[in-house]
Amino acid sequence: MVKNFKMNIKKHINNIQNNGISIIPNLITQKDCKSFKKKSIQLINNYKKLKKPLSAHNQVINSPFRYNKDFYKLIYNKKIDKILKKLIDKDYVLLNSNILNRSIDKELNLNKKTLGDTWHTDTPAVGGKKKLNGFRFLVIIMLDNFTESNGCTYYIPKSHLNKKTPIRNKNYKCKKLLGKSGDVAIFDSSLWHKGGSAAYKNRLSLFSLYGPWWIKPYFNYEKMIGIKKLKKLKPNLRKILHYNSTPPRCIEDRQNTVTDY
């Protein structure tokens, strides 16, 4: 984190609630960005060696902390934590996290659709039609610059207030999420967005989705990480990885779902 960093929490919360998005400049140090870019490329290369499926235009590594514990530093950040506690509550949790490199890779030949190719939201529709806003939030940590020439994210301001879901391939009037390496964007997961066109440049980033404790995660972190390793993590990390909010077996075990330990 950048030394002497100051952040107007109220301003960012107002931006997110009113426009659907807010950008925090220089939240991650350039030293950390450089280090995590290297670690991300290493994970992608390991996937290649193991011949795991990777898109030729958008390489995605899910839950990178399962391979390298250094990524815990990115999924829990004290400054971001202050905003998420206000937007959600103190018991908020991680729902999913991905390294994304929206880059054309000639060594790969998988050309099917992948994350972010078309207009979408990251909030499920209720009844197949209506979506809800204000309870799930995406945090994008830009490890590389987000520019017009390297597949920056497109978004439609205030679209999180629209209860409908976007038409996947329609041409909408939109804005481009531009930023520097080390910047962080937080937006309501109901905001309409998509990835830009991939280029022969890296556009490494970490996309992490957070929500209230009562929403189940995309994966079982206890089984993924192992209960012994999970117990050894710092309390705030254990909390966001659902250690404090996994439902008890029955009422004889525990009456409340959320615990303080």
Protein Blocks (a to p, Z undefined) as FASTA:
>chain_A
ZZhiacdfklmmmmmmmnopacdehkbcfklmmmmmmmmmmmmmmmmmnopacdfkbccd
ehkllmomklmmmmpcfklmmmmmmmmmmkbccfbdcdddddddfkbccfbdcehkagcd
fbdcehhlaccehiaccddddfbdcdfknopacddehklmpmbdcdfklccdddddddde
hiacdddfkbccddddddfbdcdddddddddfklccfbdfklmnopklmmmpcfklmmmn
ommmgccfblmlombfbdcZZ
